[in-house]
């Protein structure tokens, strides 16, 4: 077993609704969606230190800044030191 596997405290799957992002101006939507994902995971995993995988960011930005997806399915892994990593499912 590797050191990272030994440090895992909690591992959860989330479907994050990004509909609320549609309330902001079009050109800000994808950037706001990234901030919303960070806030959502921070709230649900009870940690301020959230690291988002570049693949999650690429998925949100895949259709450009104006049309982010309506929802994103992610896996959140919380380690013993309080860091939460977010990966695309």
Buried (B, 14 or more C-beta within 10 A) or exposed (E): EEEEEEEEEEEEEBEBEBEEBEEEEEEEBBBBBBEBBBEBBBEEBEBEEBEBBEEBBEBBBEEEBEEBBEEBEBBBBBBEEEBBBBEBE
